[in-house]
Amino acid sequence: MRILYMKMRFKYCLLGILAILALIPRNIHAQKSINPYILFTGLVLTSDSLKPIPYVAIKNGRRGLAGYTDLLGHFDIVALKGDTLWFTQAEKTASWHVIPDTLTANRYNIIKTMVQDTINIPVIFIRALPSKSFFDHEFVNTVPPDDAYEIARKNLELEAAKEELKLRPADAKASQQMIAQSRVQQLYYYKQAPPQNYLSPMAWMQFLDAWKRGDFKKKKKK
């Protein structure tokens, strides 16, 4: 009886293991079909010279902006099967691509080419002046308008930046940095003699400049 019981128990265990093994592939296939997300990667190149196009905006028709291409024209974003993605760039004609909804893998790669867009320039009319003397007068007295480059150059001048910093009050971040640097300096020379500037080249240069200017001369009393 005991041997018969062990055989029956072994038989049922074997049948259970076979049933589990038979269900595993179906579960894996079901999980793959349930997951709709894929990793969408690829390259964006010019259609004529096949050069990479950086900073191309990739927009998803369902969720808006999805990402940008890097300096080498590569991109990798997460998308859904069946999504429509738009590729836009200032100098290129906008293009779109549809991800197939029949994909079985979780990755999808493409090479996207974009065409140079036509840039329309406004019409410029060139008219002659009545006489040469009038042209000389207009040429001398006309002040040319500042373009964006000239405005940026003026804003980045060192003296103008110094004057602006003098008038601008210190913000919380700058004050916190100044306090932290002062504390670090105090802790670094804690219970030690601070360094002297007797051998500092910068201190000697400042001293010589002050001496040449006559800062140490006695001022005559009026």
C-alpha positions as CSV (number, residue, x, y, z in Angstrom):
1,M,0.0,0.0,0.0
2,R,2.8,2.4,0.9
3,I,4.6,1.7,-2.4
4,L,1.3,2.3,-4.3
5,Y,0.7,5.6,-2.5
6,M,4.3,6.8,-3.3
7,K,3.8,6.0,-7.0
8,M,0.5,7.8,-7.1
9,R,2.0,10.9,-5.4
10,F,4.9,10.9,-7.7
11,K,2.6,10.7,-10.7
12,Y,0.5,13.7,-9.6
13,C,3.6,15.7,-8.9
14,L,4.9,14.9,-12.4
15,L,1.6,16.0,-13.9
16,G,1.7,19.2,-12.0
17,I,5.2,20.1,-13.1
18,L,4.3,19.4,-16.8
19,A,1.3,21.6,-16.5
20,I,3.3,24.5,-15.1
21,L,6.0,24.1,-17.8
22,A,3.2,24.1,-20.5
23,L,1.8,27.4,-19.1
24,I,5.1,29.3,-18.9
25,P,5.6,30.1,-22.7
26,R,2.0,31.3,-22.9
27,N,2.4,33.6,-20.0
28,I,5.6,35.1,-21.5
29,H,3.9,35.6,-24.8
30,A,1.0,37.2,-23.0
31,Q,3.2,39.6,-21.2
32,K,5.0,40.6,-24.4
33,S,1.7,41.3,-26.1
34,I,0.4,43.3,-23.1
35,N,3.4,45.7,-22.9
36,P,2.7,48.4,-25.6
37,Y,5.9,50.5,-24.9
38,I,9.0,50.2,-27.0
39,L,12.4,51.9,-27.2
40,F,12.4,54.0,-30.3
41,T,16.0,54.8,-31.5
42,G,17.6,56.1,-34.7
43,L,19.6,58.7,-36.6
44,V,18.5,61.9,-38.3
45,L,20.6,62.8,-41.3
46,T,20.4,65.3,-44.2
47,S,19.0,63.9,-47.4
48,D,21.7,65.2,-49.7
49,S,25.0,64.8,-47.8
50,L,23.9,62.3,-45.0
51,K,25.3,64.5,-42.3
52,P,23.9,64.3,-38.7
53,I,21.4,67.0,-37.8
54,P,21.6,68.0,-34.1
55,Y,18.8,69.4,-31.9
56,V,15.9,68.0,-34.0
57,A,12.7,68.2,-31.9
58,I,10.8,64.9,-31.8
59,K,7.1,65.5,-30.9
60,N,4.6,62.8,-30.2
61,G,1.1,63.3,-31.5
62,R,-0.4,62.0,-28.2
63,R,1.9,63.4,-25.5
64,G,3.7,66.4,-27.1
65,L,7.5,66.8,-27.0
66,A,9.3,63.5,-26.6
67,G,13.0,64.5,-26.9
68,Y,15.8,65.9,-29.1
69,T,18.6,64.5,-31.1
70,D,22.2,64.9,-29.8
71,L,25.2,66.4,-31.6
72,L,25.6,63.3,-33.7
73,G,21.9,63.2,-34.7
74,H,21.1,60.2,-32.5
75,F,17.9,59.9,-30.4
76,D,16.3,57.3,-28.1
77,I,12.9,57.8,-26.7
78,V,10.1,55.7,-25.2
79,A,7.0,55.5,-27.4
80,L,3.9,53.4,-27.9
81,K,3.2,51.1,-30.8
82,G,1.2,53.0,-33.4
83,D,2.4,56.4,-32.3
84,T,3.0,59.2,-34.9
85,L,6.2,61.1,-34.3
86,W,7.0,64.5,-35.9
87,F,10.6,65.6,-36.6
88,T,11.0,69.4,-36.8
89,Q,14.0,71.7,-37.1
90,A,14.3,75.4,-38.0
91,E,16.2,74.9,-41.3
92,K,14.6,71.6,-42.4
93,T,11.1,70.6,-43.7
94,A,9.1,68.9,-41.0
95,S,8.7,65.1,-41.4
96,W,6.7,62.4,-39.6
97,H,7.0,58.7,-39.0
98,V,4.5,56.1,-37.8
99,I,5.6,53.3,-35.5
100,P,4.0,50.0,-36.7
101,D,1.5,48.6,-34.3
102,T,2.4,45.0,-35.3
103,L,5.8,45.0,-33.7
104,T,6.7,42.0,-31.5
105,A,10.1,43.2,-30.2
106,N,10.6,45.9,-27.6
107,R,13.0,48.0,-29.8
108,Y,12.5,49.8,-33.1
109,N,15.3,51.5,-35.1
110,I,15.2,53.8,-38.1
111,I,17.3,56.2,-40.1
112,K,15.4,59.4,-40.8
113,T,16.4,61.9,-43.5
114,M,15.3,65.5,-43.7
115,V,15.2,67.9,-46.6
116,Q,16.6,71.5,-46.5
117,D,13.7,74.0,-46.2
118,T,13.3,77.1,-48.4
119,I,14.0,80.3,-46.5
120,N,12.1,83.4,-47.8
121,I,14.0,86.7,-47.6
122,P,12.0,89.9,-47.6
123,V,12.3,92.1,-50.7
124,I,15.0,94.9,-50.5
125,F,14.7,98.0,-52.7
126,I,17.9,99.9,-53.6
127,R,17.4,103.5,-54.7
128,A,20.1,106.0,-55.8
129,L,20.4,109.4,-54.1
130,P,20.0,112.6,-56.1
131,S,23.7,113.7,-55.9
132,K,27.1,112.7,-54.5
133,S,27.1,115.5,-51.9
134,F,23.8,114.3,-50.6
135,F,25.2,110.8,-50.3
136,D,28.3,112.1,-48.4
137,H,26.1,114.0,-46.0
138,E,23.9,111.0,-45.3
139,F,26.8,108.6,-45.0
140,V,28.5,110.8,-42.3
141,N,25.4,111.7,-40.3
142,T,23.5,108.5,-40.4
143,V,23.9,106.4,-37.3
144,P,23.8,102.7,-38.1
145,P,21.4,100.7,-35.9
146,D,22.9,98.2,-33.5
147,D,22.4,94.7,-34.5
148,A,22.1,91.7,-32.1
149,Y,25.9,91.1,-32.2
150,E,26.7,94.7,-31.3
151,I,24.2,94.7,-28.5
152,A,25.7,91.5,-27.1
153,R,29.2,92.9,-27.4
154,K,28.2,96.0,-25.4
155,N,26.5,93.9,-22.7
156,L,29.6,91.7,-22.3
157,E,32.1,94.6,-21.9
158,L,34.1,94.2,-18.7
159,E,33.7,97.7,-17.5
160,A,30.0,97.8,-18.1
161,A,29.7,94.5,-16.2
162,K,31.7,95.9,-13.3
163,E,29.5,98.9,-13.0
164,E,26.4,96.8,-13.2
165,L,27.7,94.5,-10.4
166,K,28.4,97.6,-8.2
167,L,24.8,98.8,-8.5
168,R,23.3,95.3,-8.1
169,P,22.7,94.2,-4.5
170,A,24.1,90.9,-3.4
171,D,21.6,88.1,-3.5
172,A,21.2,85.3,-1.0
173,K,23.4,82.9,-2.9
174,A,26.3,85.3,-3.2
175,S,26.1,86.2,0.5
176,Q,26.0,82.6,1.5
177,Q,29.1,81.8,-0.6
178,M,31.0,84.8,0.9
179,I,30.2,83.6,4.4
180,A,31.2,80.1,3.6
181,Q,34.5,81.1,2.1
182,S,35.2,83.3,5.1
183,R,34.6,80.4,7.5
184,V,36.7,78.0,5.4
185,Q,39.6,80.5,5.5
186,Q,39.3,80.8,9.3
187,L,39.1,77.0,9.8
188,Y,42.0,76.4,7.5
189,Y,44.4,78.6,9.6
190,Y,42.8,77.6,12.9
191,K,45.4,78.0,15.7
192,Q,48.1,78.8,13.1
193,A,49.8,82.0,12.0
194,P,48.2,83.2,8.8
195,P,50.5,83.6,5.8
196,Q,52.3,86.9,5.3
197,N,52.5,88.7,2.0
198,Y,56.1,89.8,2.2
199,L,57.1,87.3,-0.5
200,S,53.9,87.6,-2.6
201,P,54.6,88.8,-6.2
202,M,51.1,90.3,-6.4
203,A,51.6,92.4,-3.2
204,W,55.0,93.7,-4.5
205,M,53.4,94.7,-7.8
206,Q,50.7,96.6,-6.1
207,F,53.3,98.3,-3.9
208,L,55.4,99.3,-6.9
209,D,52.4,100.6,-8.7
210,A,51.4,102.7,-5.7
211,W,54.9,104.0,-5.3
212,K,55.1,105.1,-9.0
213,R,51.7,106.9,-8.6
214,G,53.1,108.8,-5.6
215,D,50.6,107.4,-3.1
216,F,53.3,107.5,-0.4
217,K,54.4,111.1,-0.9
218,K,53.6,113.7,1.7
219,K,50.9,116.1,0.6
220,K,51.8,119.7,1.0
221,K,49.5,121.6,3.4
222,K,47.8,124.6,1.8
